[in-house]
Structures are given as C-alpha cells and as structure tokens.
Amino acid sequence: MRIIFYVLVTGVSAIVTFVLSLVIWKLSTRYRLYPKIRERDVHTRPTPRLGGVAMFIGILVAFGVASLIPQLSLVFAEPGKVLGLLGASLIIVLIGVADDVWDLDWTTKLAGQVVAAGLLAWQGVQLVTLPIGGQTIVSPYLSLIITILAIVLVMNAINFIDGLDGLVAGVAIISNSVFFIYVYLLQLEAQTDYFNLASLTTAVLIGACIGFLPLNFHPARLFMGDAGALLVGLLMAASAISVTGTVDPGVIAQPERYTAYFVPAFIPILLPFAVLIIPLLDFALAVLRRLRAGKSPFTADRKHLHHRLLDMGHSHLHAVLIFYGWTLVVSVGCLGFVFMPWYLASSILLIGLITCTIITLSPLSGRKRLEQVAQSTPPELTTVQPELSKFDGLDAASEEDADPAKLLTLPEGESR
C-alpha cells in the first residue's frame, strides 16, 4: 500500500503547481511580465515564462507533506540529501528566473548549474558505483566530477528541447512515470528502502508537471522558462543518480530472486538513458552542430529537433505528440526487458520504433509528391495554379543561382 503515499504527494504537487500557475499567469498577464518574442521562438504572441516558480513551490510543498508521512520517514533519515536537493533546486530556479528576465550570458548560467550540481553531489547524491560488473568509482573527487557533469548534461538536455508548448512537461510525465515504475518495483522486490529518495523525487516531479501542463499545452498560456526546464532536468538527474549510483548489481543478478523480474543487470544504467533519449540526442546534435560552425555549444539557434519537425510539415501539436510517442516507445520498450523475455521485448521495441519513424517521416512523402507534380507541370499551367510553384525546388535553386544576393541570405529564423 506504499504506492498510496506516493500518489498523495504527487497530487499535492499537482494541485499546488496548478493553482500557483494560474496565479502567476494572471499576474504576469495583468502586469505584462513577459519578454519580447525572439527570432528563434515558435510562438507568435508574448507569453509569460515564470511557470518554473510555480513548479518549484509545488515541489517544495509536496516534500513538506511527505516529511509528515511516517511511511516515508526513511527518506528524511538523511536530511542532508533532501536539503541538498531542495537547495540545488532553489539555485537553479533563481538562475532560470534571472535568465528569463535579464537574459544572462551562457557562462553565468553554466556557473550556476555547476554550483547547484556541486551542492547536490556534496550532500551525498552522487555516483558511487556503476552497475556494470560492480565497478566502484574509487576516487571521491572523480565521483564528484562525474556526478556534476552528469547533472549539468541532463539539465541542459532538457532545457534544449523546451521549444514547443507542452513538450518538456509531457515528456517528463511519460519518462518519469516509466522510471518510477522501475524504481518502485526494484524497491518492492528487493524489500529495501534504498531507493525511496528516487521514488519520492520522481513522484513529486510528475505531480508538478501534471499541474503545470494544462496551462502549457498548445496553445500555451504560460511557459516554464529556463527555471522550470532546468529544474525538471535537475530532479530527473538526481533521481537517476540516486538509483544508478547506489544499486548493487550483484544483488540484482541473483538468479534465485530476480531471474523473472530483473534479468538484464544493465537496466539500472540503461533505463535513465532510455527515458532521456530524446533530450540527450537533441543536445548532442546541437553541440556538434555549433562546434562545427565555430560557435559556443550554448549559442541559440533554430535547428533543434522540434524545429526540424515543424519544417518537415508537422503541425505544432503533431510535433509534440511525436516526441511523446518516441519517449513512450523507447522508455517503455526498455522497461519491457524487466517483465518479459528479451526477444519479445526487442520485437515490441522494434515495432514501436518503426511505427514512430513512419509517422515522423510521413510529411516528406506528401511533400515529395507535390514537388513531383510541380516540376512536371507545364509553365503555362503554373500561372493557373500558383500554389504549386512554391514546391518546385528546381526553380527555387535556379533562381538562387541566378541571383548572388540570395546566396548570402540566411533561412528564416537563423542568426549569423
């Protein structure tokens, strides 16, 4: 019945976040507390960006309620970890709000992220072991450095995909729900409380995202801003590290107890990557793209995965749902290895990936047909059907070749 208490704190987090999101939205709208629209933004009307504040307060209240529940008392038996988590969250929210208001430079933001991650690691939430062959990180300094790098990486990966209405909140709900199921089962089957902090953090974060999503779903009335996106990344990293860094792979691999449930001993380290696959992929592509262009990895542009989906022809809502689909397939597919034989789980995962690929690329086939029609249409009919001319890529290319000035023109949304 322990699940009831997690549902309780999830509900508290959701309700408080929702109420405060409404308050912040109304106050921000009344007093025009929102920035101007940037060139790389997808939305077309000024929208408040302080939703992360509501999420943080909702999370804070939920932790306070959890501290009053006797069944969750073991989480607070080590108060340093909880205080370190909440203190790091406060630092991140303050940095995020300052960036949303004053547009801080990337070095200042990165410094704040390192400080927050360092505080969290210093208070004991850090990687000590890696569940691959029972390897132990011997040096405390190496453990600290790896933990800080991992936390900063996840925070920025989540922040990078925060470009469409409801994207981060929805992806976080899906991925954290899958991760919570795994951690809860691991805790239940092992009959241990080692993972209570991870379970509680994940449950509270799910509640905050659920409470925030109604105001953030397309068309969004409120954005979580950097404060919210970085907060989501911090808590996801903390919960993953709480499990990955303390799990005993020798215990998981005990055939007499775990053959039916936890056959792949690498799941503790694979699942955190699975639930973060989309943010990490977008982050890696963005860093490579910007470094190749001779720019800082934190330079903003309009070439993220969600921008590419829009450019392919997907609508705003369809692009968000596609991200949801990829996240669901990869995370649930990875979790499937816990419950079923590897060949069955692999088959289900493969079918899901193929389906997501077809849906993602579907606009290209339609656009290709229009291009073929446009290129095969006689010139005299183009004036009758002018809407076809914009799909004739050959004509567009010939016009650019004929006009050198157009060769110097950047595509819409990009900066020099």
C-alpha positions in Angstrom: 0.0 0.0 0.0 3.1 2.2 -0.1 2.0 3.4 -3.5 -0.8 5.4 -1.9 1.6 7.7 -0.2 3.4 8.4 -3.4 0.0 9.2 -5.1 -0.7 11.6 -2.3 2.4 13.6 -2.7 2.0 13.6 -6.4 -1.5 15.0 -6.0 -0.3 17.7 -3.6 2.5 18.7 -6.0 0.0 18.8 -8.9 -2.7 20.8 -7.1 -0.3 23.4 -5.7 1.5 23.8 -9.0 -1.7 24.2 -10.9 -3.2 26.8 -8.5 0.1 28.8 -8.5 0.4 28.6 -12.3 -3.0 30.2 -12.6 -2.0 33.0 -10.2 1.3 33.6 -11.9 -0.3 33.6 -15.4 -3.0 36.1 -14.3 -0.4 38.4 -12.6 2.0 38.2 -15.5 -0.7 39.0 -17.9 -2.0 41.9 -15.9 1.4 43.5 -15.3 2.9 42.4 -18.7 5.6 40.3 -17.1 6.7 38.6 -20.3 9.7 39.1 -22.7 9.5 40.0 -26.3 9.3 37.3 -28.9 12.7 36.2 -30.1 13.6 35.3 -33.7 14.0 31.6 -32.9 10.7 31.3 -30.9 7.9 29.3 -32.4 5.0 31.1 -30.6 3.6 34.2 -32.1 2.3 36.1 -29.1 4.2 37.2 -25.9 3.8 34.6 -23.2 4.8 34.7 -19.5 7.8 32.5 -18.7 7.6 32.1 -14.9 5.9 28.8 -14.7 9.0 27.2 -13.2 8.4 29.2 -10.0 5.0 27.5 -9.5 6.5 24.1 -10.2 9.3 24.7 -7.6 6.8 25.8 -4.9 4.6 22.8 -5.7 7.6 20.5 -5.3 8.6 22.2 -2.1 5.2 21.9 -0.5 5.0 18.2 -1.6 8.3 17.5 0.1 7.0 19.2 3.2 3.9 17.0 3.2 6.0 13.9 2.6 8.1 14.7 5.6 4.9 14.4 7.7 4.1 10.9 6.5 5.7 8.2 8.8 5.9 5.7 6.0 8.3 8.0 4.1 10.4 8.9 7.1 13.4 6.9 5.8 13.7 9.4 3.0 14.4 12.1 5.6 16.7 10.0 7.8 19.5 11.6 5.8 18.3 15.2 5.8 21.5 16.4 4.0 20.4 14.7 0.8 16.9 16.2 0.9 18.2 19.7 1.8 20.9 19.4 -0.9 18.3 18.5 -3.5 16.0 21.4 -2.5 18.9 23.9 -2.1 20.2 22.9 -5.6 16.6 23.3 -6.9 16.4 26.8 -5.4 19.7 27.8 -7.0 18.5 26.6 -10.4 15.2 28.3 -10.2 16.9 31.6 -9.3 19.3 31.3 -12.2 16.5 30.4 -14.5 14.3 33.3 -13.5 17.2 35.7 -13.8 17.8 34.4 -17.3 14.2 34.6 -18.3 14.1 38.3 -17.0 17.5 39.6 -17.9 18.8 37.0 -20.5 22.0 36.0 -18.8 25.1 35.0 -20.8 25.8 31.3 -21.0 28.9 31.4 -18.8 26.9 32.7 -15.9 24.1 30.1 -16.4 26.7 27.3 -16.6 28.4 28.5 -13.5 25.1 28.5 -11.6 24.4 25.0 -12.8 27.8 23.7 -11.7 27.2 25.2 -8.2 23.8 23.6 -7.9 25.1 20.2 -9.1 28.1 20.5 -6.8 25.8 21.2 -3.8 23.7 18.2 -4.6 26.8 15.9 -5.0 28.4 17.3 -1.9 25.4 16.3 0.1 25.7 12.7 -1.0 23.5 12.4 -4.1 26.3 11.2 -6.4 27.5 8.2 -8.4 29.5 5.8 -6.2 29.2 2.6 -8.3 28.3 1.8 -11.9 26.1 -1.3 -12.3 28.3 -2.8 -14.9 30.3 -5.6 -13.4 30.1 -4.0 -9.9 32.6 -1.3 -10.8 33.3 1.2 -7.9 34.4 4.8 -8.5 37.4 4.7 -6.2 38.3 8.4 -6.0 35.8 10.7 -4.2 37.0 13.6 -6.4 36.3 11.5 -9.6 32.9 10.6 -8.2 32.1 14.3 -7.6 33.3 15.4 -11.1 31.3 12.6 -12.9 28.2 13.4 -10.9 28.4 17.2 -11.6 29.0 16.6 -15.3 26.0 14.2 -15.5 23.7 16.6 -13.7 24.7 19.6 -15.9 24.4 17.4 -19.0 20.8 16.3 -18.2 19.7 19.8 -17.2 20.9 21.3 -20.5 19.5 18.4 -22.5 16.0 19.0 -21.0 16.4 22.8 -21.5 17.3 22.3 -25.1 14.0 20.6 -26.1 11.9 23.3 -24.3 10.7 24.9 -27.6 7.1 23.7 -28.1 4.0 24.0 -26.0 3.7 21.1 -23.5 6.8 19.4 -24.8 9.0 19.2 -21.7 6.1 18.7 -19.3 4.7 15.9 -21.3 8.0 14.1 -22.0 8.8 14.4 -18.3 5.5 12.9 -17.2 6.0 9.9 -19.6 9.6 9.2 -18.8 9.4 9.8 -15.1 6.3 7.6 -14.8 8.2 4.7 -16.5 11.2 5.4 -14.3 9.0 5.4 -11.2 7.5 2.1 -12.1 11.0 0.6 -12.4 12.3 2.1 -9.2 9.2 1.1 -7.2 9.4 -2.5 -8.4 13.1 -2.6 -7.7 12.3 -1.3 -4.2 9.4 -3.8 -3.7 11.2 -6.9 -5.0 14.4 -6.2 -3.1 12.4 -5.4 0.0 14.7 -2.4 0.7 14.3 1.3 1.1 17.5 2.4 -0.6 15.6 4.0 -3.4 12.9 6.0 -1.5 14.6 9.3 -2.4 14.5 8.5 -6.1 10.9 7.3 -5.9 9.7 10.4 -3.9 11.6 12.8 -6.2 10.2 11.2 -9.3 6.6 11.2 -7.9 6.8 14.8 -6.9 8.2 15.9 -10.2 5.4 14.0 -12.1 2.9 15.9 -10.0 4.4 19.3 -10.8 4.4 18.6 -14.5 0.8 17.3 -14.4 -0.3 20.5 -12.6 1.6 22.7 -15.0 0.6 21.0 -18.3 -3.0 22.4 -18.5 -1.6 25.9 -18.8 1.3 24.9 -21.0 -0.4 22.7 -23.6 -0.9 24.1 -27.0 -1.8 27.0 -27.3 0.2 27.7 -24.1 -0.8 30.5 -21.8 2.3 30.0 -19.6 5.8 28.7 -20.2 8.0 27.1 -17.6 11.0 29.0 -18.8 14.6 28.1 -18.0 13.7 27.9 -14.4 11.3 25.1 -15.0 13.2 23.2 -17.7 16.4 23.2 -15.7 14.5 22.2 -12.5 13.0 19.2 -14.4 16.4 18.2 -15.6 18.0 18.6 -12.2 15.4 16.4 -10.5 15.5 13.8 -13.2 19.2 13.6 -12.9 19.1 13.4 -9.1 16.6 10.5 -9.1 18.5 8.6 -11.8 21.8 9.0 -9.9 20.1 8.0 -6.6 19.4 4.6 -8.2 22.2 4.1 -10.6 24.9 5.2 -8.1 23.8 3.0 -5.3 22.3 -0.1 -6.8 24.2 -3.4 -6.2 24.4 -5.2 -9.5 25.4 -8.4 -7.6 22.1 -8.3 -5.8 20.1 -7.6 -8.9 21.7 -10.5 -10.8 20.8 -13.1 -8.1 19.1 -15.8 -10.2 17.1 -17.2 -7.3 15.3 -13.9 -6.8 15.5 -11.8 -9.9 15.5 -14.1 -13.0 11.9 -13.5 -13.6 11.9 -9.7 -13.0 15.4 -8.2 -13.5 17.2 -10.4 -15.9 19.3 -7.7 -17.6 21.7 -6.4 -14.9 22.4 -3.4 -17.1 18.9 -2.0 -16.8 19.8 0.4 -13.9 22.2 2.3 -16.1 20.3 1.8 -19.4 16.9 3.0 -18.3 18.0 6.5 -17.3 19.5 6.9 -20.8 16.3 5.5 -22.4 13.9 7.9 -20.7 16.2 10.8 -21.6 17.0 9.6 -25.2 15.2 12.5 -27.0 16.7 15.3 -24.9 20.2 13.7 -25.0 20.0 13.2 -28.7 18.9 16.8 -29.3 21.7 18.1 -27.0 24.4 16.0 -28.7 23.3 17.1 -32.2 23.1 20.8 -31.1 26.6 20.7 -29.6 28.1 19.1 -32.7 26.4 21.5 -35.0 27.5 24.6 -33.1 31.1 23.4 -32.6 31.4 22.6 -36.4 30.2 26.1 -37.0 32.9 27.5 -34.7 30.3 28.7 -32.1 29.7 28.1 -28.5 27.8 25.0 -27.7 25.3 27.2 -25.8 24.6 29.5 -28.8 20.9 29.6 -29.5 19.6 28.6 -33.0 16.6 27.3 -34.7 17.7 23.8 -35.7 16.6 21.7 -32.8 14.7 18.5 -33.4 11.3 20.2 -32.7 12.2 22.9 -35.2 13.0 20.3 -37.8 9.7 18.5 -37.3 7.9 21.8 -37.9 10.0 22.5 -41.0 9.1 19.0 -42.3 5.4 19.9 -42.3 4.2 18.7 -38.9 1.8 21.0 -37.0 2.7 22.2 -33.6 0.5 19.7 -31.9 1.6 16.8 -34.1 5.3 17.6 -33.4 4.7 17.4 -29.6 2.8 14.2 -29.9 5.6 12.7 -32.0 8.0 13.5 -29.2 5.6 11.9 -26.7 5.5 8.8 -28.9 9.3 8.4 -29.2 9.7 8.9 -25.5 7.0 6.4 -24.7 8.3 3.7 -27.1 11.9 3.9 -26.0 11.3 4.1 -22.3 8.5 1.5 -22.1 10.4 -0.7 -24.5 13.5 -0.6 -22.3 11.3 -1.3 -19.2 9.8 -4.3 -21.1 13.1 -6.2 -20.6 12.2 -6.3 -16.9 9.0 -8.1 -17.5 9.4 -10.3 -20.5 12.0 -12.4 -22.4 14.5 -10.3 -24.3 13.4 -11.5 -27.7 9.8 -10.5 -27.1 10.8 -7.1 -25.6 13.1 -6.5 -28.5 10.3 -7.2 -31.0 7.9 -4.9 -29.3 10.5 -2.2 -29.2 11.4 -2.6 -32.8 7.8 -2.4 -33.9 7.3 0.8 -31.9 10.5 2.4 -33.4 9.4 1.5 -36.9 5.9 3.0 -36.3 7.4 6.2 -34.8 9.8 6.5 -37.8 7.0 6.2 -40.3 4.8 8.8 -38.5 7.8 11.2 -38.2 8.7 11.0 -41.9 5.2 10.9 -43.2 5.1 14.6 -44.3 8.1 14.0 -46.5 6.3 11.6 -48.8 3.4 14.1 -49.3 5.8 17.0 -49.9 7.7 14.8 -52.4 4.5 14.1 -54.4 3.8 17.9 -54.5 7.3 18.6 -55.7 6.9 16.0 -58.5 3.6 17.5 -59.6 5.1 21.0 -59.5 8.2 20.0 -61.5 6.1 18.1 -64.1 3.5 20.9 -64.5 4.0 22.9 -67.8 5.0 26.5 -67.2 1.8 27.9 -68.7 -0.3 26.0 -66.1 1.8 27.3 -63.2 0.1 30.7 -63.5 -3.2 29.0 -63.2 -2.1 27.0 -60.1 0.5 29.4 -58.5 0.4 27.5 -55.2 2.4 24.7 -56.9 5.3 26.9 -57.7 6.5 27.1 -54.1 7.0 23.3 -54.2 9.3 23.4 -57.2 12.7 23.1 -55.6 14.5 23.1 -59.0 13.1 26.6 -59.9 14.0 27.9 -56.5 17.5 26.6 -56.8 17.9 28.1 -60.3 16.7 31.5 -59.0 19.2 31.4 -56.2 22.0 30.6 -58.6 20.9 33.4 -60.8 20.8 35.9 -58.0 24.1 36.0 -56.0 22.5 38.2 -53.4 20.2 35.4 -52.4 23.1 33.1 -51.7 24.0 35.4 -48.8 20.5 35.3 -47.3 20.1 33.1 -44.3 17.0 30.9 -43.9 14.3 32.4 -41.8 14.9 32.0 -38.1 18.6 31.6 -38.2 21.2 34.1 -36.9 24.6 34.9 -38.2 
